[in-house]
Amino acid sequence: MPHYPRVRALREDSDLRQQDLAEYLQCTQVCYSYYENGQRDIPTDVLIRLARFYHTSTDYLLGLTDRK
């Protein structure tokens, strides 16, 4: 499973809790935690929603580019 350090970093930089993002994504805090820690792969639709939320690209979230 991939690890998503940028997803966590963006959340922390925005002073948000995992619960805040879980509510936005309509999932549980535990499910969201699994996404951040790489215990569960982030589905494409959720990845797109996160990119839109943070006004960045999915490539940036996935670590494929350093350009937001």
Secondary structure, DSSP 4 states (H G I P E B T S, - for coil): ----HHHHHHHHHTT--HHHHHHHHTS-HHHHHHHHHTSSPPPHHHHHHHHHHHTS-HHHHHTS-S--
